[in-house]
Amino acid sequence: MKKIILLTIIILAVHFVSFAQTGASYTYLNQYQSICSQDSGVYLSKFYKDGDTWHRKNYLINTGRLYYECTYREDENEKLYALERKYYYDSGMLYRRDIYREGKLKNSFFYYPDGKINGGAVYNNDGEMIKQRGYDTSGNILRNYYFEKEAEFELGKDAWRSFVMSNFKPVKKQVAKKGNLNTIVTDKGYRLNVSFFIDDKGNVDDIKTDTNIEEDIKEAVVSLIKKSATKWSPAIENNKNITSRKTVTIAYKVDQLSNMAYFTPLR
């Protein structure tokens, strides 16, 4: 077994070296599809140009299996926009296909392992899903089917605001002037983004905040998100709970007394 795995890795390595010699680049990705070191890599991602289209292909390092691929085209401003994305089963059969028009997602499909359509969705020009439908293995329409749904705070948006108000730890920090925190400043105060993964059971992991944030503010925001663990409903894809990254905006005001600022969340 060890010889087989080693041979697979060697073949995959040679495969990528050959592409590198023709101008391809490759990176390592972790379980969350984020760029990482070779030691932490779960996927090996290859990016190259073939004719007038660009391609990205992600392979599972331990098996060499193609997991994901995307085709792009370059516009007159040399900006890439997606044409098609595909995800695959372990067997190599197509699992999901996303079709784009002028860089905007228009249609998506899920497939059963035997190639039959499991579900489909249609999107408008704003990227909003306007139609979804699922099918069983016999082609009958499924009731209460979700093609995909974002992770949500269990009790809704108002409950999330109340949670932030109740659990955001006020921070006392000396500041020179408004706007030096490298966050978005609005008429209502400060706003910063924080993203995190929510697994298929609602647990929170891999919390990341905007860069260049005061350390005390960052700690308060990370602590807030950790407290929200288990209070999230996981994202849904093809009627199954999945792990997904969620981004929320934390808004707070600054009350200055001399050179001191008190950070409390906005309603």
Salt bridges, closest charged atoms under 4 A:
ASP52 OD2 - ARG73 NH2 3.68
GLU84 OE1 - LYS86 NZ 3.88
GLU84 OE2 - ARG97 NE 2.49
ASP90 OD1 - ARG65 NH2 2.90
ASP98 OD1 - ARG96 NE 2.84
GLU148 OE1 - ARG96 NH2 3.24
GLU150 OE1 - LYS246 NZ 3.71
ASP158 OD1 - ARG161 NH1 2.72
ASP200 OD1 - LYS201 NZ 3.74
ASP206 OD2 - ARG245 NH2 2.40
GLU214 OE1 - LYS173 NZ 3.89
ASP216 OD2 - LYS173 NZ 3.65
GLU237 OE1 - ARG96 NH1 3.22
